[in-house]
């Protein structure tokens, strides 16, 4: 056939490639002579076809491994790892502070107004929990929206929605009005903004990712600590409507943070790469050149991308990450809601209860900063830190129900908060480690689904347990059970990784 015969010994010396000058796609190998026999009027190749197929499979594996290695090395070399990345970090900090002015301060902002209206506790709970649900579900739309319009436009629109929600709420005259203005508008804006700050930083950093992520988490804690006293002061000076309008203006600073969210390609050392969203968008437009100009086509692409992303649920790694994260976050938020009531029931005064909650806020801040920064150490296990934080929260949630007095309550809730800070600081980093950077935003969206569902299921169930048992301790034990389930799920992660690797191996071995 024009090619000299080669032995398998010669082939083995060159790692399966006889002539290394050939490109993989142009590679040819001389088939050994085969026996030919007549079978039902046809011709059948025996041993030669089997050997040739084995050689093709081996070469396909070699090509896949070399391609993955090259892509990994190129992506690591291109990451700015600083430079404009620090400006991105500043923008994410600004957005993080704005988000946490809006959500955790709900009671301070609207409690007086809702009490004056005589709003029932059930309706108040609906306003708060509907917003929490929308915040989580909104993350599902972030990936396709960024693919269509980019980080800056999505971040800018999100900030405007958050500010608009507060501005419109300043004219509220009923609980139903707040349900539409506050829960829906600020819920969508906050959900997209939260997904943005958790996603952007990993695209700009490799070696200093932990430090940059720690600074962003510092912004979250600053918003949680600075928001309540500032809002209280504004309401004392300007009343409900005036203070809410001023808050709307302050939240427009999120637009400043969004303005610096440049695509990472602008700041790479080599600008010959496209990120995942650009590749997907380019492919869709190539298939339909006029699609970008048609609104219906845009909506179709958005929902097509969402359904495509949901296929990640086939991976046990994604299931473990998203379900465990939803259990952890929902349980810790419900603990924070019940803890002040439990402390006062145990005999502490309002001032002492406030002191305990302040201790928890400070310990959570320190833990977020320290643990996230330590992840830059090459030998530190992110999974080990996440599990240690979850285990700490599980133990201290139970211990909290047995301690009495200001000192021991402060110690236990401080250690509990440190555990929460540990796993929360790794929320996005551990996703990058187990699913990769390209799947980070879709995984955050799936996590939002489970978090949204758990917030409207677990929260009310814990409330029912409290009402039936007439004991905060029993409800705390139920929350500790959620932390225990999350911890057990993470124990299964090595098995999940092995399963995904076997499945991927079978996929590669199957004839293309």
C-alpha positions as CSV (number, residue, x, y, z in Angstrom):
1,X,0.0,0.0,0.0
2,X,3.0,2.3,-0.3
3,X,4.0,2.0,3.4
4,X,6.8,-0.1,4.8
5,X,5.8,-2.7,7.3
6,X,6.6,-2.1,11.0
7,X,6.8,-4.4,14.0
8,X,4.9,-3.9,17.2
9,X,8.3,-3.7,18.9
10,X,9.2,-0.6,16.9
11,X,5.8,0.8,17.6
12,X,6.1,0.3,21.3
13,X,9.5,2.2,21.4
14,X,7.7,5.3,20.1
15,X,4.7,5.2,22.5
16,X,2.5,3.7,19.8
17,X,3.5,6.2,17.1
18,X,5.8,4.8,14.3
19,X,6.5,8.1,12.5
20,X,6.3,11.0,14.9
21,X,6.3,13.5,12.0
22,X,2.8,12.5,11.2
23,X,0.0,14.5,12.7
24,X,-2.5,12.5,14.8
25,X,-5.3,13.0,12.2
26,X,-3.1,11.9,9.4
27,X,-1.7,8.9,11.2
28,X,-1.7,5.7,9.2
29,X,-0.6,2.2,10.1
30,X,0.0,-0.8,7.9
31,X,-2.4,-3.5,8.7
32,X,-1.0,-7.0,9.1
33,X,-2.0,-9.4,6.4
34,X,-5.4,-10.8,7.1
35,X,-7.1,-14.0,6.2
36,X,-10.0,-13.6,4.0
37,X,-12.9,-16.1,3.8
38,X,-16.2,-16.3,2.1
39,X,-19.1,-16.0,4.5
40,X,-22.6,-15.9,3.1
41,X,-21.3,-14.4,-0.1
42,X,-19.4,-11.6,1.7
43,X,-15.8,-11.0,2.8
44,X,-14.8,-11.1,6.5
45,X,-11.6,-9.7,8.0
46,X,-10.5,-11.6,11.0
47,X,-7.5,-10.8,13.3
48,X,-6.3,-7.8,11.4
49,X,-9.4,-5.8,12.0
50,X,-9.3,-6.4,15.8
51,X,-5.7,-5.4,16.1
52,X,-6.3,-2.3,14.0
53,X,-9.2,-1.3,16.2
54,X,-7.1,-1.7,19.4
55,X,-4.4,0.5,17.9
56,X,-6.9,3.2,17.0
57,X,-8.3,3.2,20.6
58,X,-4.8,3.4,22.0
59,X,-3.9,6.4,19.8
60,X,-7.2,8.1,20.6
61,X,-6.4,7.9,24.3
62,X,-2.9,9.3,23.7
63,X,-4.4,12.2,21.7
64,X,-7.0,13.0,24.4
65,X,-4.4,13.0,27.2
66,X,-2.1,15.3,25.2
67,X,-4.9,17.6,24.3
68,X,-6.1,17.9,27.9
69,X,-2.6,18.5,29.2
70,X,-1.9,21.2,26.6
71,X,-5.3,23.0,27.3
72,X,-4.6,23.0,31.0
73,X,-1.1,24.4,30.6
74,X,-2.3,27.1,28.2
75,X,-5.2,28.2,30.5
76,X,-2.9,28.4,33.5
77,X,-0.3,30.5,31.6
78,X,-3.0,32.9,30.3
79,X,-4.6,33.7,33.7
80,X,-3.7,37.3,34.7
81,X,-3.3,36.2,38.3
82,X,-3.3,39.9,39.4
83,X,-3.3,43.1,37.5
84,X,-6.8,43.9,36.5
85,X,-7.9,41.0,38.6
86,X,-7.4,43.2,41.7
87,X,-9.8,45.8,40.1
88,X,-12.2,43.0,39.5
89,X,-11.9,42.0,43.2
90,X,-12.7,45.6,44.2
91,X,-15.7,45.6,42.0
92,X,-16.9,42.3,43.5
93,X,-16.4,43.7,47.1
94,X,-18.5,46.7,46.2
95,X,-21.3,44.5,44.8
96,X,-21.0,42.1,47.9
97,X,-21.5,45.0,50.3
98,X,-24.6,46.2,48.3
99,X,-26.2,42.8,48.3
100,X,-25.8,42.4,52.0
101,X,-27.3,45.8,52.7
102,X,-30.4,44.6,51.0
103,X,-31.1,41.0,52.2
104,X,-30.1,40.6,55.9
105,X,-31.5,44.0,56.8
106,X,-35.1,43.1,55.9
107,X,-36.4,43.2,59.5
108,X,-34.8,46.6,60.2
109,X,-36.1,48.1,57.0
110,X,-39.7,46.9,57.0
111,X,-40.6,45.7,60.5
112,X,-42.0,49.0,61.7
113,X,-43.9,49.6,58.4
114,X,-45.4,46.1,58.4
115,X,-46.4,46.3,62.1
116,X,-48.2,49.5,61.5
117,X,-50.2,47.8,58.7
118,X,-51.0,44.9,61.1
119,X,-49.5,42.4,58.7
120,X,-49.7,38.8,59.9
121,X,-46.5,36.8,60.6
122,X,-47.5,34.4,57.8
123,X,-47.5,37.3,55.2
124,X,-44.2,38.7,56.6
125,X,-42.7,35.2,56.2
126,X,-44.0,35.0,52.6
127,X,-42.3,38.3,51.7
128,X,-39.0,37.2,53.1
129,X,-38.9,33.6,51.9
130,X,-40.2,34.4,48.4
131,X,-37.3,36.7,48.0
132,X,-34.9,34.0,49.2
133,X,-36.4,31.6,46.7
134,X,-36.1,34.0,43.8
135,X,-32.5,34.9,44.8
136,X,-31.5,31.2,44.4
137,X,-33.6,30.4,41.3
138,X,-32.3,33.6,39.5
139,X,-28.8,32.1,39.5
140,X,-30.0,29.4,37.1
141,X,-30.4,32.1,34.4
142,X,-26.9,33.6,34.9
143,X,-25.0,31.3,32.6
144,X,-27.1,31.9,29.4
145,X,-27.5,35.6,30.1
146,X,-23.7,36.1,30.4
147,X,-23.3,34.1,27.2
148,X,-25.6,36.5,25.4
149,X,-24.6,39.9,26.9
150,X,-21.4,39.5,29.0
151,X,-20.6,40.1,32.7
152,X,-20.7,43.9,32.7
153,X,-24.2,44.2,31.1
154,X,-25.7,41.5,33.4
155,X,-24.0,43.0,36.4
156,X,-25.2,46.5,35.5
157,X,-28.8,45.4,34.9
158,X,-28.8,43.4,38.2
159,X,-27.6,46.5,40.2
160,X,-30.3,48.6,38.6
161,X,-33.0,46.0,39.5
162,X,-31.8,45.9,43.1
163,X,-31.8,49.7,43.4
164,X,-35.2,50.0,41.5
165,X,-36.7,47.5,43.9
166,X,-35.9,49.7,46.9
167,X,-36.9,52.9,45.2
168,X,-40.3,51.4,44.3
169,X,-40.7,49.9,47.8
170,X,-40.4,53.4,49.3
171,X,-43.9,54.1,48.0
172,X,-45.4,50.8,49.4
173,X,-48.9,51.0,51.0
174,X,-49.5,47.2,51.5
175,X,-47.8,43.9,52.1
176,X,-48.8,42.7,48.6
177,X,-47.0,45.8,47.2
178,X,-43.8,44.8,49.0
179,X,-44.2,41.2,47.8
180,X,-43.9,42.5,44.2
181,X,-41.4,45.4,44.6
182,X,-39.1,44.0,47.2
183,X,-39.3,40.2,46.9
184,X,-39.4,40.0,43.1
185,X,-37.2,42.9,41.9
186,X,-34.5,42.8,44.5
187,X,-34.6,39.0,44.5
188,X,-33.7,38.8,40.8
189,X,-31.1,41.5,41.1
190,X,-29.5,40.0,44.2
191,X,-29.5,36.5,42.7
192,X,-27.6,37.6,39.5
193,X,-25.2,39.8,41.5
194,X,-24.4,37.0,43.9
195,X,-23.7,34.6,41.1
196,X,-21.5,37.2,39.4
197,X,-19.2,37.8,42.4
198,X,-18.7,34.1,43.1
199,X,-17.9,33.4,39.4
200,X,-15.7,36.3,38.2
201,X,-12.7,36.1,40.6
202,X,-11.7,32.5,39.7
203,X,-11.3,33.6,36.0
204,X,-8.6,36.1,37.0
205,X,-6.5,34.2,39.5
206,X,-4.6,31.0,39.9
207,X,-1.9,31.3,42.6
208,X,-3.6,34.2,44.5
209,X,-7.2,32.9,44.1
210,X,-7.6,32.3,47.8
211,X,-6.6,35.8,48.8
212,X,-8.8,37.5,46.3
213,X,-11.7,35.2,47.3
214,X,-11.1,36.1,50.9
215,X,-11.3,39.8,50.2
216,X,-14.6,39.3,48.4
217,X,-16.0,37.4,51.4
218,X,-14.8,40.2,53.6
219,X,-17.1,42.5,51.6
220,X,-20.0,40.2,52.3
221,X,-19.3,40.4,56.1
222,X,-18.8,44.2,56.0
223,X,-22.3,44.6,54.4
224,X,-23.8,42.4,57.0
225,X,-22.2,44.3,59.9
226,X,-22.4,47.9,58.6
227,X,-26.0,47.6,57.2
228,X,-28.1,47.4,60.4
229,X,-26.7,50.5,62.2
230,X,-26.7,52.6,59.0
231,X,-30.3,51.7,58.2
232,X,-31.4,52.4,61.8
233,X,-29.8,55.8,61.7
234,X,-31.4,56.7,58.3
235,X,-34.8,55.6,59.6
236,X,-34.5,57.7,62.7
237,X,-33.6,60.8,60.6
238,X,-35.8,60.4,57.4
239,X,-38.5,57.8,58.2
240,X,-39.4,54.8,56.2
241,X,-39.9,56.3,52.8
242,X,-36.9,58.6,52.9
243,X,-34.5,56.0,54.3
244,X,-35.6,53.5,51.7
245,X,-35.0,56.0,48.8
246,X,-31.6,56.8,50.2
247,X,-30.8,53.1,50.3
248,X,-31.9,52.8,46.7
249,X,-29.3,55.5,45.8
250,X,-26.6,53.8,47.8
251,X,-27.2,50.5,46.1
252,X,-26.5,52.1,42.7
253,X,-22.9,51.8,43.7
254,X,-23.2,48.3,42.5
255,X,-23.2,49.7,39.0
256,X,-19.8,51.0,39.7
257,X,-18.6,47.6,40.7
258,X,-20.2,46.0,37.6
259,X,-18.5,48.6,35.3
260,X,-15.1,47.1,35.9
261,X,-16.1,43.5,35.1
262,X,-14.1,43.2,31.9
263,X,-14.0,39.9,30.0
264,X,-10.8,38.0,31.1
265,X,-9.7,37.8,27.5
266,X,-8.9,41.5,27.5
267,X,-6.2,41.0,30.1
268,X,-4.8,37.6,29.1
269,X,-1.2,37.2,28.1
270,X,-2.3,35.5,24.9
271,X,-5.6,36.7,23.5
272,X,-6.2,33.7,21.2
273,X,-8.6,31.9,23.6
274,X,-12.3,32.2,24.1
275,X,-14.1,31.5,27.3
276,X,-16.8,28.9,27.6
277,X,-19.7,31.4,27.1
278,X,-18.1,33.0,24.0
279,X,-17.5,29.6,22.5
280,X,-21.1,28.6,23.1
281,X,-22.5,31.8,21.7
282,X,-20.3,31.8,18.7
283,X,-21.3,28.3,17.8
284,X,-25.0,29.1,18.1
285,X,-24.6,32.2,15.9
286,X,-22.6,30.3,13.3
287,X,-25.5,27.8,13.1
288,X,-28.0,30.6,12.7
289,X,-26.3,33.9,11.6
290,X,-29.5,35.9,12.1
291,X,-30.3,34.5,15.5
292,X,-28.7,37.3,17.5
293,X,-31.0,39.8,16.0
294,X,-34.2,38.0,16.9
295,X,-35.6,38.3,20.4
296,X,-37.4,35.0,20.2
297,X,-34.2,33.3,19.2
298,X,-32.4,34.8,22.2
299,X,-35.1,33.6,24.6
300,X,-34.9,30.1,22.9
301,X,-31.1,30.0,23.4
302,X,-31.4,31.1,27.0
303,X,-33.8,28.2,27.9
304,X,-31.9,25.8,25.7
305,X,-28.7,26.5,27.6
306,X,-30.6,26.1,30.9
307,X,-31.8,22.7,30.0
308,X,-28.4,21.7,28.7
309,X,-26.8,22.8,32.0
310,X,-29.3,20.6,33.9
311,X,-27.6,17.6,32.3
312,X,-24.9,18.2,34.9
313,X,-27.2,16.5,37.3
314,X,-26.1,13.2,35.8
315,X,-22.8,13.7,37.6
316,X,-22.8,12.5,41.2
317,X,-20.1,15.1,41.9
318,X,-22.4,17.9,41.0
319,X,-25.2,16.3,43.0
320,X,-23.1,16.0,46.1
321,X,-21.8,19.6,45.8
322,X,-25.2,21.2,45.2
323,X,-27.3,19.2,47.6
324,X,-24.7,19.5,50.5
325,X,-24.3,23.2,49.8
326,X,-28.1,23.8,49.9
327,X,-28.4,21.9,53.2
328,X,-25.6,23.8,54.7
329,X,-26.8,27.3,53.7
330,X,-30.4,26.7,54.5
331,X,-29.6,25.3,57.9
332,X,-27.2,28.0,58.9
333,X,-29.6,30.7,57.9
334,X,-32.4,29.1,59.9
335,X,-30.0,28.7,62.9
336,X,-29.3,32.5,62.7
337,X,-33.0,33.1,62.7
338,X,-33.8,30.9,65.7
339,X,-30.7,31.6,67.8
340,X,-31.8,35.0,69.2
341,X,-35.1,33.6,70.3
342,X,-33.4,30.6,71.9
343,X,-30.9,32.8,73.7
344,X,-33.5,35.0,75.2
345,X,-35.7,32.0,76.2
346,X,-32.6,30.6,78.1
347,X,-32.5,33.8,80.2
348,X,-30.2,36.2,78.4
349,X,-31.2,39.8,78.0
350,X,-31.6,41.5,74.6
351,X,-28.2,43.2,75.0
352,X,-26.5,39.9,75.8
353,X,-28.2,38.2,72.9
354,X,-27.0,41.0,70.6
355,X,-23.4,40.5,72.0
356,X,-23.6,36.8,71.1
357,X,-24.7,37.5,67.6
358,X,-22.0,40.2,67.2
359,X,-19.4,37.5,68.3
360,X,-20.8,35.2,65.6
361,X,-20.4,37.9,62.9
362,X,-16.8,38.6,63.9
363,X,-15.8,34.9,64.0
364,X,-17.4,34.3,60.7
365,X,-15.5,37.1,59.1
366,X,-12.2,35.9,60.5
367,X,-12.8,32.3,59.4
368,X,-13.8,33.4,55.9
369,X,-10.6,35.5,55.5
370,X,-8.3,32.9,57.0
371,X,-9.6,29.7,55.4
372,X,-10.0,31.2,51.9
373,X,-6.4,32.7,52.0
374,X,-5.0,29.3,53.2
375,X,-6.3,27.6,50.1
376,X,-3.5,29.1,48.1
377,X,-1.2,26.6,49.9
378,X,-0.6,23.8,47.4
379,X,-1.0,20.9,49.8
380,X,-4.2,22.2,51.6
381,X,-7.2,20.0,50.9
382,X,-10.3,22.1,50.1
383,X,-12.5,19.1,50.7
384,X,-10.9,18.5,54.1
385,X,-11.5,22.1,55.1
386,X,-15.1,22.1,53.9
387,X,-15.8,18.9,55.8
388,X,-14.1,20.2,58.9
389,X,-16.2,23.3,58.8
390,X,-19.4,21.3,58.3
391,X,-18.4,18.9,61.2
392,X,-17.7,21.9,63.5
393,X,-21.2,23.3,62.8
394,X,-22.8,20.0,63.3
395,X,-21.3,19.5,66.8
396,X,-21.7,23.1,68.0
397,X,-25.4,23.2,66.9
398,X,-26.0,20.3,69.3
399,X,-23.8,21.9,72.0
400,X,-25.6,25.2,71.7
401,X,-28.8,23.5,73.1
402,X,-27.0,22.4,76.3
403,X,-25.0,25.6,77.3
404,X,-26.3,28.3,79.6
405,X,-25.0,31.8,80.4
406,X,-23.4,34.5,78.4
407,X,-19.8,33.2,78.4
408,X,-20.4,29.7,77.2
409,X,-23.1,30.8,74.8
410,X,-20.7,33.3,73.2
411,X,-17.9,30.6,73.0
412,X,-20.1,28.0,71.3
413,X,-21.8,30.4,68.9
414,X,-18.4,31.8,68.0
415,X,-17.0,28.4,67.2
416,X,-20.2,27.6,65.2
417,X,-19.7,30.8,63.2
418,X,-16.1,29.9,62.5
419,X,-17.3,26.6,61.0
420,X,-19.9,28.4,58.9
421,X,-17.2,30.8,57.7
422,X,-15.0,27.9,56.7
423,X,-17.4,26.1,54.4
424,X,-18.9,29.3,53.0
425,X,-15.5,30.7,52.0
426,X,-15.0,27.5,49.9
427,X,-18.4,27.6,48.3
428,X,-17.2,28.6,44.8
429,X,-13.6,27.4,45.1
430,X,-14.5,23.8,45.8
431,X,-16.8,23.8,42.7
432,X,-13.9,24.9,40.5
433,X,-11.8,22.1,41.9
434,X,-14.3,19.3,41.3
435,X,-16.2,20.4,38.2
436,X,-13.8,22.8,36.5
437,X,-13.9,26.5,35.7
438,X,-16.1,26.2,32.6
439,X,-18.8,24.4,34.6
440,X,-18.7,26.8,37.6
441,X,-21.6,29.1,36.6
442,X,-23.9,26.2,35.6
443,X,-23.1,24.4,38.8
444,X,-24.0,27.6,40.8
445,X,-27.3,27.7,38.9
446,X,-28.1,24.1,39.9
447,X,-27.1,24.9,43.4
448,X,-29.6,27.7,43.4
449,X,-32.4,25.3,42.5
450,X,-31.7,23.1,45.5
451,X,-31.1,26.1,47.8
452,X,-34.4,27.6,46.7
453,X,-36.3,24.4,47.2
454,X,-34.7,23.8,50.6
455,X,-35.5,27.3,51.7
456,X,-39.2,26.8,51.2
457,X,-39.2,23.2,52.5
458,X,-36.7,23.0,55.3
459,X,-37.5,26.4,56.8
460,X,-41.2,25.8,57.3
461,X,-40.6,22.3,58.5
462,X,-38.2,23.5,61.2
463,X,-40.9,26.1,62.2
464,X,-43.5,23.3,62.5
465,X,-41.1,21.2,64.6
466,X,-40.7,24.2,67.0
467,X,-44.4,24.9,67.3
468,X,-45.3,21.2,67.9
469,X,-42.4,20.5,70.4
470,X,-42.5,24.0,72.0
471,X,-38.7,23.6,72.2
472,X,-36.0,25.5,70.4
473,X,-33.6,22.7,71.3
474,X,-35.6,20.1,69.2
475,X,-35.6,22.4,66.2
476,X,-31.8,22.9,66.6
477,X,-31.3,19.1,66.7
478,X,-33.3,18.9,63.4
479,X,-30.9,21.5,61.9
480,X,-27.9,19.5,63.1
481,X,-29.3,16.5,61.2
482,X,-29.2,18.6,57.9
483,X,-25.5,19.4,58.6
484,X,-24.9,15.7,59.3
485,X,-26.4,14.7,55.9
486,X,-24.2,17.3,54.1
487,X,-21.1,15.8,55.9
488,X,-22.0,12.3,54.9
489,X,-22.5,13.3,51.3
490,X,-19.0,14.8,51.1
491,X,-17.6,11.5,52.5
492,X,-19.0,9.9,49.3
493,X,-17.1,12.3,47.0
494,X,-14.1,10.0,46.2
495,X,-16.5,7.3,45.1
496,X,-18.4,9.9,42.9
497,X,-15.1,11.0,41.3
498,X,-14.2,7.4,40.5
499,X,-17.6,6.8,39.0
500,X,-17.4,9.8,36.7
501,X,-13.9,8.7,35.6
502,X,-15.1,5.2,34.8
503,X,-18.1,6.6,32.9
504,X,-15.8,9.0,30.9
505,X,-13.4,6.1,30.2
506,X,-16.2,4.1,28.7
507,X,-17.4,7.0,26.6
508,X,-13.9,7.5,25.2
509,X,-13.5,3.7,24.5
510,X,-16.8,3.5,22.6
511,X,-16.5,3.8,18.8
512,X,-17.0,7.4,17.6
